[in-house]
Amino acid sequence: SNVPERGVPGKRKAAASRGGCPKVEPPLTALVPASPTIASEGQIASESVFGLTVVSHPTFWFYVPYALTPDLPLEFVLQDENHNEIYWTKFVASSSSPSVVGIELPSTVASLEVGKQYRWYFVVKCERLGSPVVTGWVKRMSLNPSLKNQLDQATLEQKAIIYARSGIWYDTLNALAKLRQQNYSNDLLIKDWVKLLQSVDLDAITQAPFLEF
């Protein structure tokens, strides 16, 4: 199904940090749909940060609201439903402005299992306590034969459309991000990118450039 199987609270936007990184608007943000979860009585309502993939090694995209320097490392963690670590990476990058960062699960990591949910965390490691963090979920779904057929013969542009029509968030976003990186000033792709982010209420970060590693 296209919804999380059970309560999978997440956090799409980082809270204001105490110390460490400066407070900025918009904050560190995961490029993933978020929907409020209905709290049972006495519980604080949270949000579900969740999307689907059909690939074994998806790419995760984040908006980093800081110019990056070697003393501001980024950390990404992926866990299975039982909190076992599937992947961990820490890296540094350089950018002169806030940017959108993609983290691809390397092929050396075990494939995501079909039907399973996984939790990711993304952190900007500030010097002191209070590093901003976002967290959410991904679920790998199976490809039906006709969809697989279409994708096998599709160009990247066609793939983006097929994924979008099927509600496969991570792969739609990644196909469009790759197209934009290949043709950065293409007006049509810019419009598609803006429309996709606006569809999940991420209007504030539609203009951010891509980080080039």
Summary of the structure (lengths in Angstrom):
residues: 213
radius of gyration: 17.1
end to end distance: 35.4
largest distance: 52.2
contacts: 618
relative contact order: 0.21
helix: 22%
strand: 28%
